[in-house]
Amino acid sequence: MYQSPNNFDFDPNENLVNSSSSEELEKLIDSSDLDNISKKNITKHKKYLEKLFVYLIGFGVGLGLLLALILTMVLHKFGLLEKPNDMKIKPQKTEVLKLEGIEKQ
């Protein structure tokens, strides 16, 4: 029968902790990341992320308003914003053909 190549009893964390030496663990954890952990750096990054969040919100709102304005202008140009009852329908001119020269029988 078909056997799945995945071993569902496998725990990836178990092999990492049990069989890894401290040198391998040091390679996985970048020491420069640990040196930069301080309240000063955390507050600096937090302020940067807050500022970025505000800029992204502002950009999204601005882009949304611009698209809404353009869409409204296009719909107004094609007359799609008017109510159906308010639309002015131009009456069609019917031409009456004058038949001259046809005698009544």
Backbone as CSV, one residue per row, in Angstrom:
resi,resn,N_x,N_y,N_z,CA_x,CA_y,CA_z,C_x,C_y,C_z
1,MET,0.832,-1.186,0.000,0.000,0.000,0.000,0.873,1.244,0.000
2,TYR,0.207,2.311,-0.302,0.914,3.596,-0.339,1.198,4.078,1.077
3,GLN,2.422,4.471,1.334,2.782,5.009,2.638,3.224,6.450,2.450
4,SER,2.670,7.319,3.254,2.983,8.737,3.163,4.453,8.976,3.504
5,PRO,5.119,9.856,2.762,6.525,10.129,3.080,6.675,10.927,4.370
6,ASN,5.592,11.528,4.844,5.653,12.318,6.077,5.536,11.413,7.296
7,ASN,6.399,11.624,8.233,6.318,10.927,9.498,5.618,11.865,10.472
8,PHE,4.390,11.553,10.808,3.600,12.466,11.619,4.000,12.451,13.089
9,ASP,4.820,11.508,13.483,5.302,11.463,14.860,6.575,12.279,15.036
10,PHE,7.045,12.872,13.986,8.304,13.611,14.015,8.102,14.967,14.673
11,ASP,8.950,15.292,15.626,8.917,16.595,16.294,10.189,17.343,15.911
12,PRO,10.100,18.392,15.105,11.319,19.074,14.654,12.074,19.756,15.791
13,ASN,11.390,20.202,16.826,12.061,20.855,17.948,12.882,19.870,18.773
14,GLU,12.432,18.647,18.820,13.145,17.637,19.600,14.539,17.392,19.017
15,ASN,14.641,17.255,17.721,15.943,17.025,17.091,16.834,18.248,17.223
16,LEU,16.248,19.427,17.181,17.043,20.647,17.268,17.676,20.779,18.650
17,VAL,16.903,20.524,19.685,17.405,20.704,21.039,18.310,19.555,21.454
18,ASN,17.931,18.329,21.160,18.685,17.184,21.652,19.992,16.940,20.911
19,SER,19.980,17.081,19.603,21.169,16.695,18.854,22.060,17.870,18.488
20,SER,21.638,19.080,18.775,22.443,20.234,18.378,23.428,20.600,19.467
21,SER,24.580,20.962,19.029,25.563,21.433,19.992,25.362,22.929,20.191
22,SER,26.044,23.471,21.157,25.900,24.889,21.440,26.413,25.734,20.282
23,GLU,27.377,25.226,19.530,27.889,25.972,18.379,26.838,26.098,17.293
24,GLU,26.101,25.014,17.070,25.043,25.055,16.058,23.919,25.990,16.489
25,LEU,23.607,25.985,17.781,22.566,26.887,18.268,22.992,28.340,18.152
26,GLU,24.269,28.615,18.364,24.764,29.983,18.225,24.682,30.454,16.783
27,LYS,24.874,29.537,15.850,24.744,29.902,14.445,23.300,30.275,14.110
28,LEU,22.361,29.541,14.723,20.958,29.822,14.450,20.508,31.149,15.050
29,ILE,21.036,31.496,16.190,20.669,32.741,16.856,21.744,33.763,16.565
30,ASP,21.360,34.817,15.871,22.320,35.855,15.521,22.603,36.691,16.763
31,SER,23.855,36.783,17.132,24.217,37.492,18.357,24.024,38.996,18.224
32,SER,24.051,39.533,17.012,23.847,40.976,16.842,22.419,41.370,17.206
33,ASP,21.466,40.463,17.008,20.089,40.747,17.407,19.975,40.869,18.922
34,LEU,20.734,40.058,19.648,20.659,40.097,21.105,21.338,41.346,21.668
35,ASP,22.361,41.850,20.990,23.050,43.041,21.470,22.189,44.295,21.332
36,ASN,21.304,44.320,20.354,20.489,45.507,20.093,19.238,45.582,20.963
37,ILE,19.031,44.618,21.826,17.848,44.641,22.673,18.116,45.558,23.858
38,SER,17.490,46.719,23.819,17.552,47.649,24.930,16.302,48.510,24.871
39,LYS,15.990,49.174,25.977,14.788,49.999,26.002,14.872,51.126,24.984
40,LYS,16.067,51.637,24.784,16.260,52.730,23.837,15.929,52.279,22.411
41,ASN,16.461,51.126,22.045,16.202,50.619,20.697,14.754,50.184,20.519
42,ILE,14.178,49.616,21.558,12.783,49.187,21.466,11.872,50.386,21.273
43,THR,12.082,51.461,22.045,11.237,52.646,21.882,11.468,53.296,20.524
44,LYS,12.710,53.257,20.020,13.001,53.826,18.716,12.263,53.058,17.620
45,HIS,12.303,51.743,17.693,11.607,50.916,16.704,10.094,51.058,16.833
46,LYS,9.606,51.181,18.062,8.172,51.334,18.272,7.682,52.645,17.659
47,LYS,8.408,53.729,17.866,8.024,55.016,17.279,8.078,54.958,15.761
48,TYR,9.092,54.286,15.237,9.201,54.141,13.786,8.005,53.374,13.229
49,LEU,7.622,52.286,13.893,6.488,51.487,13.421,5.178,52.248,13.558
50,GLU,5.017,53.041,14.631,3.810,53.853,14.781,3.720,54.896,13.668
51,LYS,4.847,55.517,13.340,4.870,56.520,12.279,4.564,55.873,10.931
52,LEU,5.131,54.700,10.706,4.869,53.979,9.468,3.394,53.600,9.357
53,PHE,2.809,53.172,10.460,1.393,52.814,10.480,0.524,54.018,10.134
54,VAL,0.836,55.175,10.709,0.060,56.395,10.426,0.209,56.778,8.957
55,TYR,1.418,56.685,8.413,1.627,57.006,7.003,0.845,56.054,6.097
56,LEU,0.840,54.774,6.424,0.107,53.813,5.611,-1.402,54.049,5.668
57,ILE,-1.912,54.386,6.858,-3.335,54.703,6.983,-3.661,55.948,6.163
58,GLY,-2.836,56.978,6.273,-3.061,58.207,5.509,-2.994,57.966,4.010
59,PHE,-2.030,57.160,3.580,-1.917,56.843,2.159,-3.153,56.095,1.672
60,GLY,-3.636,55.158,2.461,-4.820,54.393,2.071,-6.062,55.258,1.985
61,VAL,-6.242,56.138,2.964,-7.408,57.028,2.941,-7.310,57.995,1.766
62,GLY,-6.127,58.555,1.542,-5.941,59.480,0.425,-6.192,58.818,-0.919
63,LEU,-5.664,57.621,-1.096,-5.869,56.887,-2.340,-7.346,56.539,-2.526
64,GLY,-8.011,56.163,-1.444,-9.432,55.846,-1.520,-10.266,57.062,-1.905
65,LEU,-9.944,58.219,-1.333,-10.671,59.444,-1.686,-10.429,59.827,-3.142
66,LEU,-9.211,59.694,-3.598,-8.899,60.016,-4.987,-9.659,59.099,-5.946
67,LEU,-9.677,57.804,-5.662,-10.411,56.872,-6.513,-11.912,57.129,-6.476
68,ALA,-12.440,57.491,-5.303,-13.870,57.798,-5.199,-14.214,59.037,-6.016
69,LEU,-13.350,60.037,-5.978,-13.585,61.258,-6.743,-13.547,60.974,-8.241
70,ILE,-12.580,60.204,-8.685,-12.484,59.862,-10.105,-13.684,59.037,-10.543
71,LEU,-14.102,58.076,-9.728,-15.255,57.250,-10.059,-16.524,58.083,-10.144
72,THR,-16.695,59.029,-9.217,-17.866,59.898,-9.244,-17.876,60.754,-10.500
73,MET,-16.724,61.277,-10.888,-16.654,62.091,-12.101,-16.998,61.272,-13.348
74,VAL,-16.507,60.050,-13.416,-16.793,59.197,-14.569,-18.269,58.831,-14.614
75,LEU,-18.850,58.479,-13.474,-20.271,58.131,-13.445,-21.140,59.328,-13.810
76,HIS,-20.748,60.515,-13.363,-21.515,61.724,-13.688,-21.410,62.039,-15.181
77,LYS,-20.227,61.811,-15.748,-20.033,62.093,-17.170,-20.933,61.215,-18.034
78,PHE,-21.098,59.962,-17.661,-21.938,59.059,-18.424,-23.406,59.117,-18.010
79,GLY,-23.740,59.967,-17.033,-25.129,60.126,-16.623,-25.672,58.986,-15.798
80,LEU,-24.807,58.273,-15.123,-25.254,57.125,-14.340,-25.621,57.490,-12.905
81,LEU,-25.449,58.762,-12.521,-25.795,59.175,-11.167,-27.223,59.711,-11.063
82,GLU,-27.855,59.971,-12.183,-29.210,60.510,-12.161,-30.217,59.391,-11.937
83,LYS,-31.326,59.771,-11.337,-32.394,58.805,-11.142,-33.045,58.525,-12.490
84,PRO,-33.584,57.342,-12.672,-34.205,57.024,-13.965,-35.359,57.963,-14.313
85,ASN,-36.106,58.430,-13.323,-37.221,59.329,-13.597,-36.737,60.719,-13.987
86,ASP,-35.581,61.108,-13.547,-35.069,62.432,-13.821,-34.339,62.527,-15.151
87,MET,-34.078,61.405,-15.759,-33.342,61.426,-17.014,-34.200,62.089,-18.084
88,LYS,-33.583,62.936,-18.821,-34.290,63.620,-19.894,-34.150,62.788,-21.156
89,ILE,-35.256,62.266,-21.589,-35.251,61.452,-22.790,-35.624,62.357,-23.953
90,LYS,-34.770,62.390,-24.920,-35.027,63.220,-26.094,-36.079,62.517,-26.948
91,PRO,-37.127,63.241,-27.251,-38.155,62.602,-28.098,-37.604,62.372,-29.504
92,GLN,-37.949,61.247,-30.020,-37.490,60.916,-31.363,-38.382,61.608,-32.379
93,LYS,-37.774,62.176,-33.344,-38.532,62.843,-34.395,-38.973,61.798,-35.403
94,THR,-40.247,61.780,-35.629,-40.770,60.866,-36.643,-41.031,61.671,-37.897
95,GLU,-40.507,61.247,-38.916,-40.688,61.927,-40.188,-41.892,61.323,-40.905
96,VAL,-42.742,62.205,-41.317,-43.911,61.767,-42.063,-43.564,61.900,-43.532
97,LEU,-43.642,60.786,-44.160,-43.342,60.793,-45.592,-44.550,61.304,-46.345
98,LYS,-44.284,62.282,-47.102,-45.359,62.794,-47.935,-45.307,62.052,-49.258
99,LEU,-46.350,61.370,-49.445,-46.417,60.564,-50.676,-47.223,61.337,-51.704
100,GLU,-46.542,61.918,-52.550,-47.213,62.646,-53.612,-47.172,61.811,-54.866
101,GLY,-48.153,61.878,-55.558,-48.195,61.144,-56.818,-48.785,59.772,-56.689
102,ILE,-49.195,59.387,-55.511,-49.833,58.091,-55.347,-51.336,58.357,-55.357
103,GLU,-51.990,57.733,-56.205,-53.414,57.936,-56.324,-54.135,56.912,-55.480
104,LYS,-55.230,57.371,-54.932,-56.038,56.435,-54.154,-56.821,55.569,-55.086
105,GLN,-56.918,54.395,-54.819,-57.641,53.493,-55.699,-58.985,53.199,-55.170
